[in-house]
Amino acid sequence: MRTLCTSLPTLAPGSPVTLEGWVHRRRELAKVTFLVVRDRSGLAQVVLPAGSVVPPEETTVRVTGTATANAQAPGGVEVTDAVVESLTEPAETPPAELWRPHLDVQLPTLLDHAPVLWRHPAQRARWELAAASLRGFRASLDAHGFTEVTTPKFVESATESGANVFAVDYFGRPAYLAQSPQFYKQQLVGVFERVYEVGPVFRAEPHDTVRHLAEYRSLDVELGFIRDHRDVLAVLREVLAGMVAGIGEHAAAAVERTGARVPEVPTEIPVIHFADALALVGAPADEPDLAPEHERALGAWALEEHGSDFLAVEGYPMAKRPFYTHPQPDDPRWSNSFDLLFRGLELVTGGQRLHRPGDYDAAIRARGEDPADYAAYLQAFRHGMPPHGGFAIGLERWVARLVEATNVREVTLFPRDLHRLTP
C-alpha cells in the first residue's frame, strides 16, 4: 500500500513504507546519502548508504523501506533500509532547481516551462489557493440553494460587445467563443432561480497588460427575485467569505508557502457611487469609466477609511454597461450595477438585469439592432422572468491579489494572451 509523504509521522516506528513520487533532491555525504522524495502531499526524507546510485532529480521513483524516528527529518520520521526503484527513464535536468525554497526565474522561463516549473512547491501552492477558493465558492452557493450549471462556449452572437470576440467556423456557419455565460445563466434563472457556473471565458483583448488574459476562469452567479443590485452585492459578500473560508480549511499550508495575504471580508462591503468615486480621485465628472490609477486610489481610500480590502463602486454610466443592465430608477443615466475592487483592482462586475420583454425591445433598438437577432435569448423573458441579477469573479485575478503577483500570468496554469498559444 502506498504511503503519502505527509502520512509518515502517523506510522509507528518500524512500520513498512512504500513511497511513490519524484526525486526532489539528492544529497551525497561522506557516510550517507539522503534522498528527498516529493509527492502530492509534501516531502519525505530517505536514508541510503553512502555511494548509493540515486536517479537524477525529477525522476519518478518507488521507495520501499522502514519508518524510523528522526527529529531532524520532515515530520520527525524518515525512511531507512530503503530500496529505490525508478519508474521511468532518468529525468532531464529541469530548467530551474525545484528543491530551492524560491523559484527564481523570469516570467518567460516560467511560462515556457510551465509543465515542469509548476512542480515547485511554492508555485504549485498558488494554484492550491485557487482550488481551495473554488471549493469555498461552491460550498457557499450550495448552502444558499444555488444549482451548478454548465453553458455552451460556442455562441451565435457576442455577449458583451462585438469588438473583442474570437470568431470560429462552426460547421460552415459563423460562431464565436463565449465572452461570458451571461445570456444562458439569465435564462436558467427562469428554471432554477439561483445558478452558478465555473468555466472558461474568452476575450480577444488586443492589448498586452499584466491584468488581462485571452482566456480565464470566470466564477459566474445569477439569482432571481431580487429587489435591486444591493441584493446581488449581499450574495457576493457571502461568496467571498466562503472563498476565504475555503482557503483556511483546505489550503493553510499553501498560504504559508506563498506568503499570501488572505483578506478579512467585512460584514458589509463599503459602497461608493461612481460619481462620488470620480470626485474622490479628482477625475473629470464626465469620465465614463475608472482608470487603473483611479482603482488603486480608491482601494487605498477604502483601506484607510473603512479598514477594508474591498470596495464596491455602484452606479456606472449606462453608456458603459451592456444593454441588459437595469438603469438606476431615479436617474436613468446611471445603472444598477457595480464593480468590486479588491486591493485596488477590479475583481468583480455585477448588477441587476432587465427582466421585462418591453425593456429589452427598447434597449436593443436603442443600439440600432433588431430584437429578432436575439430571439433565442429573449424567449425566456416573454414567458415570465423574475427581477434578477448576478456577478462574475475572475479567478486568476483573485489569486494574483492574494499572493501580490505583479502579473496575472504568474498564477495561471497555462496562460493564453496576445502572444502565447503554448504550452
Backbone hydrogen bonds, N-H to C=O, Kabsch-Sander energy under -0.5 kcal/mol:
donor,donor_aa,acceptor,acceptor_aa,energy
3,T,18,T,-3.5
7,S,4,L,-1.6
8,L,5,C,-1.4
10,T,7,S,-1.6
11,L,8,L,-2.0
14,G,67,A,-3.3
15,S,12,A,-2.0
17,V,65,G,-2.6
19,L,63,V,-3.1
21,G,61,V,-2.0
22,W,38,R,-2.9
23,V,59,T,-2.1
24,H,22,W,-0.9
24,H,36,V,-2.9
25,R,36,V,-1.4
27,R,34,F,-2.7
29,L,27,R,-0.7
29,L,32,V,-2.5
33,T,48,L,-2.6
34,F,27,R,-3.1
35,L,46,V,-2.7
36,V,25,R,-2.8
37,V,35,L,-0.6
37,V,44,A,-2.8
38,R,22,W,-2.6
39,D,42,G,-2.4
42,G,39,D,-0.5
44,A,37,V,-2.0
46,V,35,L,-3.0
47,V,79,V,-3.1
48,L,33,T,-2.8
50,A,31,K,-0.8
52,S,49,P,-1.7
54,V,52,S,-0.7
58,E,23,V,-3.0
59,T,56,P,-1.7
61,V,21,G,-2.8
62,R,85,E,-2.8
63,V,19,L,-3.0
64,T,83,V,-2.2
65,G,17,V,-2.2
66,T,80,T,-2.5
67,A,15,S,-2.7
68,T,78,E,-3.0
70,N,76,G,-2.5
73,A,70,N,-1.9
76,G,73,A,-2.6
77,V,74,P,-1.0
78,E,68,T,-3.0
79,V,45,Q,-2.4
80,T,66,T,-2.6
80,T,78,E,-0.5
82,A,47,V,-0.8
83,V,64,T,-2.6
85,E,62,R,-2.8
85,E,83,V,-0.5
87,L,60,T,-3.1
88,T,60,T,-0.6
98,L,96,A,-1.0
100,R,97,E,-1.2
104,D,102,H,-1.2
105,V,103,L,-1.4
110,L,106,Q,-2.2
111,L,107,L,-2.6
112,D,108,P,-2.7
113,H,109,T,-1.9
114,A,111,L,-1.1
116,V,113,H,-1.5
117,L,113,H,-2.8
118,W,114,A,-2.0
119,R,116,V,-1.7
120,H,117,L,-1.4
124,R,120,H,-3.3
125,A,121,P,-1.6
126,R,122,A,-0.6
126,R,123,Q,-1.2
127,W,123,Q,-0.8
127,W,124,R,-0.6
128,E,124,R,-1.6
129,L,125,A,-1.7
130,A,126,R,-1.3
131,A,127,W,-3.0
132,A,128,E,-2.3
133,S,129,L,-2.2
134,L,130,A,-2.3
135,R,131,A,-1.8
136,G,132,A,-2.1
137,F,133,S,-2.7
138,R,134,L,-2.6
139,A,135,R,-2.4
140,S,136,G,-2.4
141,L,137,F,-1.7
142,D,138,R,-3.0
143,A,139,A,-2.0
144,H,140,S,-0.6
144,H,141,L,-0.9
145,G,142,D,-1.5
146,F,141,L,-2.2
147,T,194,R,-2.2
149,V,196,Y,-2.8
155,V,153,K,-0.6
155,V,176,Y,-2.7
167,A,165,V,-0.7
168,V,175,A,-2.6
170,Y,168,V,-0.8
170,Y,173,R,-3.2
171,F,169,D,-1.0
173,R,170,Y,-1.5
175,A,168,V,-1.8
176,Y,155,V,-2.5
177,L,166,F,-2.0
178,A,153,K,-2.1
185,K,181,P,-3.0
186,Q,182,Q,-2.0
187,Q,183,F,-1.9
188,L,184,Y,-2.2
189,V,185,K,-0.8
189,V,186,Q,-1.0
190,G,186,Q,-0.7
190,G,187,Q,-1.0
191,V,188,L,-1.2
192,F,188,L,-3.1
193,E,188,L,-0.5
193,E,189,V,-1.4
194,R,192,F,-2.0
195,V,222,E,-2.7
196,Y,147,T,-1.7
197,E,220,D,-2.2
199,G,197,E,-0.5
199,G,218,S,-1.8
201,V,216,Y,-2.1
202,F,178,A,-2.3
203,R,214,A,-2.3
204,A,164,N,-2.2
205,E,203,R,-2.3
209,T,207,H,-0.6
214,A,416,R,-3.1
215,E,416,R,-1.0
216,Y,201,V,-1.7
218,S,199,G,-2.9
218,S,216,Y,-0.6
219,L,393,I,-2.7
220,D,197,E,-2.5
220,D,218,S,-0.8
221,V,391,F,-2.6
222,E,195,V,-2.4
223,L,389,G,-3.0
224,G,193,E,-1.7
225,F,387,P,-1.5
226,I,387,P,-1.5
231,D,228,D,-1.2
232,V,228,D,-0.8
233,L,229,H,-2.3
234,A,230,R,-1.8
235,V,231,D,-1.6
236,L,232,V,-2.3
237,R,233,L,-2.1
238,E,234,A,-1.5
239,V,235,V,-2.3
240,L,236,L,-2.6
241,A,237,R,-2.1
242,G,238,E,-2.1
243,M,239,V,-2.3
244,V,240,L,-2.3
245,A,241,A,-2.3
246,G,242,G,-2.3
247,I,243,M,-1.9
248,G,244,V,-2.2
249,E,245,A,-2.3
250,H,246,G,-2.7
251,A,247,I,-2.4
255,V,251,A,-1.9
256,E,252,A,-1.7
257,R,253,A,-2.3
258,T,254,A,-2.1
259,G,255,V,-1.7
260,A,255,V,-1.0
261,R,402,L,-2.6
262,V,260,A,-0.9
265,V,263,P,-0.6
272,I,312,A,-2.5
274,F,314,E,-2.9
277,A,273,H,-2.5
278,L,274,F,-2.3
279,A,275,A,-1.7
280,L,276,D,-2.3
281,V,277,A,-1.9
282,G,278,L,-0.6
282,G,279,A,-0.8
283,A,278,L,-2.6
287,E,284,P,-1.7
294,H,291,A,-0.7
295,E,291,A,-2.2
296,R,292,P,-2.2
297,A,293,E,-1.9
298,L,294,H,-2.6
299,G,295,E,-2.4
300,A,296,R,-2.1
301,W,297,A,-2.1
302,A,298,L,-2.6
303,L,299,G,-1.9
304,E,300,A,-2.2
305,E,301,W,-3.5
306,H,302,A,-2.2
307,G,302,A,-0.5
307,G,303,L,-0.9
308,S,302,A,-1.5
311,L,341,L,-1.8
312,A,270,P,-2.7
313,V,311,L,-0.5
313,V,339,D,-2.9
314,E,272,I,-2.2
314,E,312,A,-0.6
315,G,337,S,-2.1
318,M,333,R,-2.8
320,K,317,P,-1.8
321,R,318,M,-1.6
325,T,322,P,-2.0
326,H,352,Q,-2.4
328,Q,334,W,-3.0
331,D,328,Q,-1.4
334,W,331,D,-2.0
335,S,316,Y,-1.6
336,N,326,H,-3.3
337,S,335,S,-1.4
338,F,350,G,-2.9
339,D,313,V,-2.0
340,L,348,V,-2.4
341,L,311,L,-3.4
341,L,339,D,-0.6
342,F,345,L,-3.0
343,R,309,D,-3.1
343,R,341,L,-0.5
345,L,342,F,-0.6
347,L,340,L,-3.1
348,V,340,L,-1.5
349,T,392,A,-1.3
350,G,338,F,-2.7
351,G,390,G,-2.4
352,Q,336,N,-3.0
353,R,388,H,-2.8
354,L,324,Y,-2.9
360,Y,356,R,-1.6
361,D,357,P,-2.3
362,A,358,G,-2.1
363,A,359,D,-2.4
364,I,360,Y,-2.6
365,R,361,D,-2.1
366,A,362,A,-2.0
367,R,363,A,-0.7
367,R,364,I,-0.8
368,G,365,R,-2.0
369,E,364,I,-1.9
373,D,370,D,-2.2
374,Y,371,P,-1.9
375,A,372,A,-1.4
378,L,374,Y,-2.7
379,Q,375,A,-1.4
380,A,377,Y,-0.7
381,F,378,L,-0.6
382,R,378,L,-1.4
383,H,379,Q,-0.7
383,H,380,A,-0.7
384,G,381,F,-1.3
389,G,223,L,-2.1
390,G,351,G,-2.0
391,F,221,V,-1.9
392,A,349,T,-1.6
393,I,219,L,-2.0
394,G,347,L,-1.7
395,L,217,R,-2.5
395,L,393,I,-0.8
398,W,394,G,-2.0
399,V,395,L,-2.2
400,A,396,E,-2.6
401,R,397,R,-2.1
402,L,398,W,-1.7
403,V,399,V,-2.2
404,E,400,A,-0.5
405,A,400,A,-2.4
408,V,210,V,-2.8
410,E,407,N,-1.9
411,V,408,V,-1.3
412,T,409,R,-1.0
416,R,215,E,-0.5
417,D,420,R,-0.9
421,L,419,H,-0.5
